[in-house]
Amino acid sequence: MKKLIALFAVSALASTAATAGVALSGASSVSYDDNGSLPSATSYDADITLVGTAGGTSFTYSMDVDRAAPATTAASMSSTIGPITIAADMHQVDEDNNDDGDGDSILDTDDTGVTISLDAPIGDATVALDNSGNVTVSGTWSGVTVSHTSKSGGDTTTAAAAIAGMDISVTNKAGATTWSLGTTVSGVDLTLSSSQAITASFGLTGNTMTVSHVAKVASAAQTATTYSVSAVKAYSTVAISRDLTSGAALSATYSSADDSLTLKASVAF
């Protein structure tokens, strides 16, 4: 018998505020996981984003507030002057550097930088240059969206297109290629990726049911920059979600990985 999961209720209030060019948005959720044979656990998440706009310039600030001391998660500014867009990422990201078995970074990283984009007259392409020296050329031609980034750590090229009712995406990063395929068959949204992960989503008596197969993860040894990766067997999940008229959303997810059931209530405003 699973541990008691008899009652799950939520009341939520959603609102949006905008004053003198400043917009406030956010999201929060609470989840109860019976954790299969392990002790059950309750987790919380709450995030707030502020966006200030003046003419063609905007500033975005985000923070994680479900903790004793709210933490900044993003701070960026962008401005458009004619065909030129200048974007500045001002938040330095330092990982916790905790080794939890999924290849976390050993070293701190700093992703601050400035990107200058120019809508160049070369067939509706966009050329972007950031302060680390990376150059990105992107655009859409004949229904195919292509992006190529040239950088010292290995070039990245991505192509995406909708062909015969199928959404196709192919990415080559430093010589390694991955792909994903999405389509709809008889009202069922299907996605398939090169990692052998499969997802099917469809409506069910007012709810949405999503059935997923998560591919196995092979173990990997520790490197100079990342911790080791723990091997994980393939598993499946079944999730049923429903949007309420109150603005909240409820979901229940079963995972065969640990025979657990997770109940979650969330709201975004």
C-alpha positions in Angstrom: 0.0 0.0 0.0 1.2 3.4 -0.8 1.3 6.0 2.0 -1.9 8.1 2.4 -2.8 10.2 -0.6 -6.4 10.9 0.1 -6.9 14.6 -0.1 -5.2 17.3 -2.2 -6.8 20.7 -2.3 -5.5 24.1 -3.4 -6.8 27.6 -3.5 -4.9 30.2 -5.5 -5.3 33.8 -6.5 -3.7 35.1 -9.7 -3.2 38.8 -10.6 -1.1 40.9 -12.8 0.3 44.4 -11.9 1.7 47.0 -14.2 2.6 50.5 -13.1 4.4 53.2 -15.2 6.1 50.8 -17.5 6.8 48.2 -14.8 5.2 44.7 -15.1 5.2 42.1 -12.4 4.7 38.3 -13.0 5.5 35.1 -11.2 4.7 31.5 -10.5 4.5 29.3 -7.5 3.9 25.6 -6.8 3.7 23.1 -4.0 4.3 19.4 -4.5 3.8 16.3 -2.4 5.8 13.2 -3.4 5.1 9.9 -1.7 8.6 8.7 -2.9 7.5 5.1 -3.2 9.1 3.0 -0.4 11.1 6.0 0.9 9.8 8.7 3.3 7.4 11.2 1.6 8.4 14.8 1.0 6.8 18.2 0.3 8.6 20.8 -1.8 7.9 24.4 -2.7 8.8 26.8 -5.4 8.1 30.5 -5.9 9.6 32.9 -8.5 9.0 36.6 -9.3 10.0 38.6 -12.4 10.0 42.4 -12.8 10.2 44.0 -16.2 10.7 47.7 -16.7 10.2 49.2 -20.1 11.1 52.7 -21.4 10.8 53.2 -25.1 12.9 50.6 -26.9 14.8 49.6 -23.8 13.8 47.0 -21.2 15.2 45.6 -18.0 14.3 42.2 -16.5 15.0 41.1 -13.0 14.0 37.7 -11.6 14.4 36.1 -8.2 13.7 32.8 -6.4 11.8 33.7 -3.3 11.0 30.3 -1.7 13.9 30.6 0.8 15.0 32.5 3.8 16.9 35.0 1.7 15.5 35.6 -1.8 18.1 34.9 -4.5 18.6 36.6 -7.9 18.2 34.3 -10.8 18.4 36.7 -13.7 19.2 40.4 -14.5 19.4 41.6 -18.1 18.8 44.7 -20.2 18.2 45.1 -23.9 17.8 48.1 -26.2 16.9 48.3 -29.9 18.2 51.2 -32.0 17.1 50.8 -35.6 18.4 47.5 -37.0 20.8 47.0 -34.0 19.8 45.2 -30.7 22.2 45.3 -27.7 21.5 42.8 -24.9 23.5 42.7 -21.6 23.4 39.7 -19.2 24.4 41.2 -15.9 23.9 38.2 -13.6 26.9 36.0 -12.9 25.9 32.4 -12.4 27.9 30.4 -9.8 26.8 26.8 -9.5 26.5 25.2 -6.0 29.1 22.7 -7.3 27.2 19.8 -5.5 27.9 16.4 -6.9 24.5 14.8 -7.3 25.4 12.3 -9.9 24.3 14.0 -13.1 27.5 15.6 -14.3 27.4 18.9 -12.5 30.1 21.5 -13.1 33.1 21.4 -10.8 34.1 24.9 -11.7 32.2 28.2 -11.3 31.0 29.8 -14.5 30.4 33.4 -15.4 27.8 33.9 -18.1 27.7 37.7 -18.0 28.2 39.3 -21.4 27.0 41.7 -24.1 25.5 40.5 -27.3 25.1 42.9 -30.3 22.6 41.7 -33.0 22.4 43.3 -36.5 19.5 42.6 -38.9 21.9 42.4 -41.8 20.5 42.5 -45.4 21.7 39.0 -46.3 18.4 37.2 -46.9 16.7 38.1 -43.5 19.6 36.6 -41.5 20.7 38.0 -38.1 24.3 38.2 -37.1 25.2 38.3 -33.4 28.5 38.8 -31.7 29.0 38.5 -27.9 31.9 39.7 -25.7 33.4 36.1 -25.6 34.0 36.2 -29.3 31.3 33.9 -30.4 29.6 34.7 -33.7 26.1 33.5 -34.4 24.3 33.7 -37.8 20.6 32.7 -37.8 17.6 33.1 -40.1 14.7 31.3 -41.8 14.8 30.3 -45.5 12.1 28.3 -47.3 10.5 27.4 -44.0 13.7 26.1 -42.5 15.2 27.9 -39.5 19.0 27.6 -39.3 21.4 28.9 -36.6 25.1 28.5 -36.6 27.4 29.6 -33.7 31.2 29.7 -34.2 33.2 29.4 -31.0 36.5 28.0 -29.8 34.9 25.2 -27.8 33.2 23.7 -30.9 30.8 25.1 -33.4 27.0 24.5 -33.0 24.6 24.3 -35.8 20.8 23.9 -35.4 18.2 23.4 -38.1 14.4 23.2 -37.5 11.5 22.9 -39.9 7.8 21.8 -40.2 7.5 19.2 -43.0 4.4 17.3 -43.8 2.8 17.8 -40.4 6.1 17.0 -38.6 8.3 19.3 -36.5 11.9 18.3 -37.1 15.0 19.7 -35.3 18.6 18.6 -35.8 21.5 19.9 -33.8 25.2 19.3 -34.3 27.4 20.5 -31.4 31.2 20.0 -31.6 30.7 17.1 -34.0 27.9 15.3 -32.0 24.5 15.2 -33.6 21.1 15.0 -31.8 17.6 15.3 -33.2 13.9 15.5 -32.2 10.7 14.8 -34.1 7.2 15.9 -33.2 3.8 15.2 -34.8 0.1 14.8 -34.0 -1.7 11.6 -34.8 -5.5 11.3 -34.1 -5.3 14.1 -31.6 -2.3 12.6 -29.8 0.9 14.8 -29.7 3.9 12.6 -30.1 7.6 13.5 -29.7 10.6 11.3 -30.3 14.3 12.2 -29.7 17.6 10.7 -30.7 18.1 9.7 -27.0 15.2 7.3 -27.5 12.9 9.3 -25.2 9.2 9.2 -26.3 6.3 11.4 -25.1 2.6 11.1 -26.0 0.1 13.8 -24.8 -3.7 13.8 -25.3 -6.9 15.1 -23.8 -8.8 12.9 -21.4 -12.3 13.9 -20.1 -11.3 17.5 -19.4 -7.8 16.6 -18.4 -4.5 16.2 -20.2 -2.6 12.9 -20.0 1.0 12.7 -20.8 2.8 9.4 -21.1 6.6 9.5 -21.3 9.4 7.0 -21.7 12.7 8.4 -20.4 15.8 6.9 -21.9 18.5 5.3 -19.8 21.6 7.3 -18.8 25.0 5.8 -19.1 27.6 6.4 -16.5 30.5 8.8 -17.2 33.8 9.3 -15.4 34.7 12.6 -13.7 36.6 15.1 -15.9 38.6 18.2 -15.1 35.5 20.3 -15.3 32.5 18.0 -14.4 31.7 15.4 -11.8 30.9 11.8 -12.7 27.5 10.8 -14.1 25.5 8.0 -12.3 23.9 5.4 -14.5 20.1 5.5 -14.6 17.8 2.8 -16.0 15.1 3.7 -18.5 11.8 4.4 -16.9 8.3 5.7 -17.7 6.0 8.3 -16.3 2.3 9.0 -16.5 1.0 12.5 -15.7 -2.6 13.8 -15.5 -3.0 17.6 -15.3 -6.0 19.9 -15.2 -6.4 23.7 -15.3 -8.9 25.1 -12.8 -11.1 28.1 -13.2 -9.4 29.7 -10.2 -6.2 30.0 -12.3 -4.4 27.2 -10.7 -3.3 23.9 -12.2 -3.3 20.5 -10.6 -1.3 17.5 -11.7 -0.6 13.9 -10.6 2.5 12.1 -11.9 3.4 8.4 -11.4 7.0 7.4 -12.1 8.2 3.8 -12.5 11.7 4.8 -11.6 10.9 4.6 -7.9 7.2 3.6 -7.9 6.3 7.1 -6.7 3.3 9.4 -7.1 3.7 13.2 -7.0 0.8 15.6 -6.6 1.4 19.2 -7.6 -0.5 22.5 -7.4 0.8 25.5 -9.3 -0.3 29.0 -10.3 1.3 31.6 -12.6 0.4 35.3 -12.8 
